[in-house]
Amino acid sequence: MDGYGLAKIILIGEHSVVYGHPAIAIPFYAMRSEVVLTPHEEFILDTKYYTGPLNNAVDELRGLVALITHMAEIYKKIKPVIISVRSSLPEKSGLGSSASVAKAVIDAFNNHFHLELTHIDYFELLKISENIYHHNASGIDASTVIYEKPIIYQRPHIKPLKFNIDGYLAVFYSNTNSATKSAVAHVSTHPERDIHIDALGSLTANAKWALENNDITLLATMFNAAHTHLRALGISTPTLEELRTKLLDAGALGVKITGGGMGGCLIALFNDEEKALATKEKLKSFPSWMIDLRNM
């Protein structure tokens, strides 16, 4: 392996972060993308979507094609290679699949060709693919996968966030695709956009205090309030709402969309590990993962 990129989870602030409000995100260590480079006479992409010359890649890979083409143009050390990409992230899930893969690609070229890239270089390069895939990407996905620690992000500022909370976060995939680009476009034209965006933005400060001061009840309240506004903006779906009801009935304290919405994942907050594990077992038809927030 020459490079890797983690997944990410937005705890609170999705969509409002696009409009300049703060958001909180954490790296998701359970999932990652990996890239291996092999010398070759031309640039070849090797992915689950497509294997063949870079310039003939399918449209789903247009962001990666733009990124790799740009890097090859500006960094003369780079020579033709086979770029083998593998990822454990469910695609279009709201967990930052595109940023994870792009970071892994940048990482691979940096390590393989000794480019000595800085964090700023990584961020600027990641914007190339992220803006293609998501349109006006906020930068929170890129920042989280680059810094690999909990952050509070308010464009263009990134600050580390020290957790002090006893609780468990369970991530449940709804088995339906998220549609971040469509969701961002939908929110931008919503007639009550500003009301809900401003309300979402105001929740982040309370969530930050809760995370730093071990107040899981307040954090759960912020989760539920955030979901209410996200739903009002039209980025939930019947499938997400049905799964959310099941999670709350099973004992989750707070449940919300994470990421772009219109499918993808929900995050559920628990104060009891056994209850979280029992819920995962009860709803095992939905892929799920658990994070001990005490270890963040």
N, C-alpha and C positions, 0 to 999 in steps of 0.2 A: 504494500500500500504506500502510495506517495502522498496522498492527501485525504482529509476527511472534513466533514461538516456535520454538526449536531442538528437535531430538531429544536424547535422553540415552542414555548407556550406563552401566549399573552394572558396574564391573569386578569387584567382590567385595562380598559382604555382603547380597545380596538374601535376603529372608525373615527372616534373623536381625536385620536392621535394624528390622523390625516389633516385635521384642521387646527393643529398647533397645540392641542391639549396634551398633558402628560399621560403616559401609559406605563404599566409595569409588566415586564416579561422575564421569563426564566429559561435557561437552557434545559433541554430535555435529553438527558444522558442515555435513556433507554433506546433511542433511535439515532441512526447516523447514516450518512452517505459516505462512500469511499471511492477513491479514484486511483487507478494504476496507469502509469504511462509506460509505453514500450516503444523504443525507437523504430521508425518506419520511414519509407520513402515519401509518404504524404500523410496529411492529417486525416485520421480515421476516427469516427465516433463509434463506440461499441456500447450500446444501451439496450434496454428491454424494448424500446420503441423502434430502434433502427440501428443497423450496423452497416457502415459504408463511408464513403468520402464525406468530409465535413460539409463541403459546399452543396451536396445533394440531400442533406438531412431533412427529415420531415418537419412540418410546421410546428409541431409540439416542442421541438428543440431549438426554435429560432433564437431564444434568449441565450442559450449556451453557444450557439454558432456565432452570434454577435460578440459575446464575451471572448471566446477563444480567438476569433479573427482579430479583434482589437489587441489582445495581448501579444499575438504573434507579430503584429505590425510595430508595436512600440518597444518590445523587448527583444533585441537582436540575438540574445543568447538562445532563444527558443528555436528548436529545430522540429521538423515533422515527427509526430508520434501517433501511436494508437492510444486513444483516450477511453479507457474502460471504466464505466460508471456503474456502480451498484448501490442501491439504497434500500433500507428497511422501512422507510417512511411510507405510509399510505398516501398516495398522491391526492391532491385536491382535498386535503383533510383539515386545513387550517393550522397545520403544524409546521409550516415553513419549508415545504419540500423543495421549492425552487431555490430558496436562499441556501438551504443545506447543500444541495448539489453544486450550486455555483461556488460556494465557499470551498467545497472539496476540490473542485477543478482548479481554482486559484491556488489553493494550498499545494496541490500536486505540482503545478508548474513552478511555484516558488521553491519548493523543496528539491525537485528534480533538476532544475536549471540554476539553482542558487541565485535567485533574483533579489533576495534581501528586502522583501516588501515589508512595509510598515502597516500598522492597523489602518492608517488613513488610506494607504494604497489599496488594501483589501476592500475598504468601504466604497471607495470611488469605483473600483472595478465591479463590485457587486451591484452597484446602481445600474450598470449597463443592462444586465439581464432582468433585474427586478422591475425596472420601469417598463420593459417590454411585456413581461408577464402580468403585471398588476396595474399599470397605468398610475402614475403619480404615487409610487410607493412611498410610504412614510419614512422608511429607513429603520423601523424597529426590528424587523426580521433580520436584516443585515447586521445591525448592531449586536443583537443577542447571539447570533451564531459566530460572530467574530470574537467577542469578549468572553463568551462562555461562562458568564456568571449573572446572577440576578441584577437587573438594571431598572432604573426609572428613566424613561426616555421622553424628551420633549424637544422636538427637532429644532436646532441641530445638537442639542446637549444630551450627553450620556453620563449618568451617575450610577455608581455601584450602590446596591441596596443590601443592607445587612438584615437577614431574617432573624426574628426571635419569636417563633410561634410554634405551638404544639398542635399539629394537625396533619391530616393526610389529604392529598389531592389525587383523585382518580380521574383519569382521562378516558372517555368513552367515545369510540368512533361509531357514528350513526349508520355506517354502511352506505352512506350517500355522499356524493362529491360536493365539496365546498366550491363556491364560485366567487372568489375574491374580487376579480376584475368587474364582474357583473354587479356584485354587491356594492362596491365603491361607487360605480356609476349610478346605481339605483338610489343610494343614499344622497348623492349629490343633487338630485332633482326632487327629493322628497319635500312636500309642502311644509312640513313641520321639522325640517332638518335641524335648524339652528336651536330650537327648543330642546330637542333630545341630545344633540351633540354637546351643547353646553352642560346639560344635566349629567351626561356621561363623564365629561371632563372633570366635573366637580367631585365625582365619586372617588377618583384616584387618590386624592390627599388623605381621605379617611381610610382607604385600603392600605396605604403606605403606613399610616400610624398603627393600624391593626397588626400589620406584619411585623413591625418593629417593637410592639408592646404586648404581644401575646394575647390579642383579643380576637379569638376565632369567631365569636358571635357577631362582632362588628364586621369582620371580613365577610362572613356569610351574608349579612344584610346587604353589603355592597355588591356582592355577586348577584343576589336576587334582584336588586334594584337595577343593576346594569343590564341584566337580561330583559327586564321589563322594557327598558328604553330601546334596546336592540330589536326586540320583537316589534315594538311600535314603529320602528324604522323600516320594517318589512323584510328583515334578513333572517328570520326564523322560518321554519317549515313545519308542516304537520308531523313529519317524522321526528324532528328535533323536539317538538313540544310533547309528543307521546313519550319519548325516551326521558325527557326531563321530569315528567310526572312520575314515571316509574322510579327514577332516582330519588326524588323527594319522598315518595311513599316508602322507599327502602331505608330512609333515615339520613339521607344527605342533608346537611345544614343549608347549603347554598349551591345552586347549579346555574351555569350560564354557558352561552356560546363562547368559544374561543376562536379567534381568527376572523376570517372574512364572513363566515356564515353562509346561509342558503344551502346548508348541508355541512358535512364535516364533523367536527367534534364538539362535545360538551365537556366541561370540567366540573367535577362535583367535590365539594368540601366535606370532610368528615372529621370528627374529633375522636373517633374510636377506630383502631386498626381492624379489629375483628368485624365490625359492622361494614367497613369498606371492603374487606375481603369477601364477606358474605354477599354483598351487593354485586361484586364482580362475578361471583359464581352464579348468582341468581339470574344475572343478565349476560350470561356467557355467549349468547348469540351476537353480542356487540363486542368487538375487540376492545380490550381495555388495559390500562397500565396504571400503576400506583406510584406516587412519589411521597416520601416521608419529608414533609416540609421542615422538620427539625434538622435535616442534613443539608439544606440549601446554603 
